[in-house]
Amino acid sequence: MVKSFVVGIAAASILTMGAVKMSAGAGQSNDIVETAVAAGSFTTLAKALTAADLVGTLKGAGPFTVFAPTDAAFAKLPAGTLDNLLKPENKAQLRRILTYHVVAGKVMAADVVKLKSAKAVSGDAISITVMGSGVTVNNAKVVKTDIAASNGVIHVIDTVLIPSGK
């Protein structure tokens, strides 16, 4: 089950990157990874998924819901953070961060807004807040929703989620 969550996170991240350039539903015949790679705007996420050995998981059956940070979201991390996470000795920490972006199951935007929290594949809880017409997951704003893939759905976020503690 942990492997499925990890795959979901990676796929979601990749989809989210691609989703910025795609309309909702455009990637239904492709899995999350294929959809994200085709979009061409999630290079940082794709690189992180590869470093964490999560690409294969996100190409799995799923379904997964991925809160995918854009390249701009990764750029907001403190200087040196991403480079440090991509080092082989930090693979476990990178996996935890990426799986923190994935939820088991296909949770469309209409369902997300009914939730106060969701359990990520990493085992951590993600806080969900609806304010007016906007939704945030932890401190990240959801900027695009319901990007469909054959094995789940991607929601694009503007900030990388970092699990606390542990």
HELIX and SHEET records of a PDB file:
HELIX    1   1 VAL A    2  ALA A   19  1                                  18    
HELIX    2   2 ILE A   32  ALA A   39  1                                   8    
HELIX    3   3 THR A   43  ALA A   51  1                                   9    
HELIX    4   4 VAL A   55  LEU A   58  1                                   4    
HELIX    5   5 ASP A   71  ALA A   75  1                                   5    
HELIX    6   6 THR A   81  LEU A   85  1                                   5    
HELIX    7   7 PRO A   88  ASN A   90  5                                   3    
HELIX    8   8 LYS A   91  THR A   99  1                                   9    
HELIX    9   9 ALA A  109  VAL A  112  1                                   4    
SHEET    1   A 7 VAL A 102  ALA A 104  0                                        
SHEET    2   A 7 PHE A  64  PRO A  69 -1                                        
SHEET    3   A 7 GLY A 152  ILE A 157  1                                        
SHEET    4   A 7 ALA A 140  ALA A 149 -1                                        
SHEET    5   A 7 GLY A 134  VAL A 137 -1                                        
SHEET    6   A 7 ALA A 125  MET A 131 -1                                        
SHEET    7   A 7 SER A 117  LYS A 119 -1                                        
END                                                                             
